[in-house]
Amino acid sequence: MYSAQCRIRGITPLLQHRLSPETQAKMEQRGKKSTAAPDWTQEWRQALYHDPDSGIVYQPSESILQAMIKAAGNIQVPGKGKKTYKDFIKSFVVI
């Protein structure tokens, strides 16, 4: 098995968003309606993927793998007709 360590640096701004635990809990409370206006000033901090101890922002490994698979679907294998590298990435890359 070949192992590599790398650092990914983006060339465009990254937009990431996930539901915070508080938002998920509110959504699970079916039938209860709130009339208060939500406070969105801190929502972006709750939705950010970050290590709570160090504060380092990260991208989940599954997101990186899915991005690689999607990108590989646009690159054709030479001499194999319309075959792309998508299946190769699915089979051989583990993050």
C-alpha positions as CSV (number, residue, x, y, z in Angstrom):
1,M,0.0,0.0,0.0
2,Y,1.2,3.5,-0.9
3,S,0.7,6.2,1.6
4,A,1.0,10.0,1.0
5,Q,0.5,13.0,3.1
6,C,-0.6,16.2,1.4
7,R,-1.9,19.7,2.0
8,I,-4.7,21.0,-0.2
9,R,-4.8,24.7,-1.0
10,G,-7.8,26.1,-2.8
11,I,-7.7,28.7,-5.5
12,T,-11.3,29.9,-5.0
13,P,-13.2,30.6,-1.8
14,L,-14.6,27.6,-0.1
15,L,-18.3,27.5,0.9
16,Q,-19.2,24.7,3.4
17,H,-22.3,24.4,5.4
18,R,-23.8,21.7,7.6
19,L,-26.6,21.8,10.0
20,S,-25.5,22.6,13.5
21,P,-26.7,20.3,16.3
22,E,-29.0,23.1,17.6
23,T,-30.6,23.5,14.1
24,Q,-31.0,19.7,13.8
25,A,-32.7,19.6,17.2
26,K,-35.1,22.4,16.2
27,M,-36.0,20.6,13.0
28,E,-36.7,17.4,14.9
29,Q,-39.3,19.1,17.1
30,R,-42.2,18.6,14.8
31,G,-45.3,20.6,15.3
32,K,-43.7,23.2,17.6
33,K,-43.6,26.6,15.9
34,S,-41.4,29.4,17.1
35,T,-42.5,33.0,16.7
36,A,-39.1,34.5,17.7
37,A,-36.8,35.7,15.0
38,P,-33.7,33.4,14.6
39,D,-30.3,34.8,15.5
40,W,-28.1,34.2,12.4
41,T,-25.0,36.0,13.6
42,Q,-23.4,32.9,15.0
43,E,-24.9,30.3,12.7
44,W,-21.8,30.3,10.4
45,R,-19.6,29.3,13.3
46,Q,-21.8,26.4,14.2
47,A,-22.0,25.2,10.6
48,L,-18.2,25.3,10.0
49,Y,-16.2,22.1,10.1
50,H,-13.6,22.8,12.8
51,D,-11.8,21.2,15.6
52,P,-13.3,22.7,18.8
53,D,-10.0,22.2,20.7
54,S,-7.6,23.8,18.3
55,G,-10.0,25.9,16.2
56,I,-8.5,24.5,13.0
57,V,-10.9,24.5,10.0
58,Y,-11.0,21.3,8.1
59,Q,-12.7,19.6,5.2
60,P,-14.2,16.1,5.9
61,S,-12.3,13.3,4.1
62,E,-15.5,12.0,2.6
63,S,-16.1,15.3,0.9
64,I,-12.6,15.3,-0.6
65,L,-13.0,11.7,-1.9
66,Q,-16.4,12.5,-3.5
67,A,-14.9,15.6,-5.1
68,M,-12.1,13.5,-6.6
69,I,-14.6,10.9,-7.9
70,K,-16.7,13.6,-9.5
71,A,-13.7,15.2,-11.1
72,A,-12.3,11.8,-12.4
73,G,-15.6,11.3,-14.2
74,N,-14.6,14.1,-16.5
75,I,-11.3,12.7,-17.5
76,Q,-11.3,9.9,-20.1
77,V,-8.8,7.0,-20.1
78,P,-6.8,7.1,-23.3
79,G,-7.5,4.2,-25.7
80,K,-10.6,3.0,-23.7
81,G,-13.4,4.8,-25.6
82,K,-15.6,6.7,-23.2
83,K,-14.2,5.1,-20.1
84,T,-13.3,7.6,-17.4
85,Y,-11.0,7.4,-14.3
86,K,-14.1,7.5,-12.0
87,D,-14.0,3.8,-11.2
88,F,-10.3,3.8,-10.7
89,I,-10.6,6.5,-8.0
90,K,-13.5,4.6,-6.3
91,S,-11.4,1.4,-6.3
92,F,-8.0,2.6,-5.3
93,V,-8.2,5.8,-3.3
94,V,-8.8,5.6,0.5
95,I,-8.8,8.8,2.5
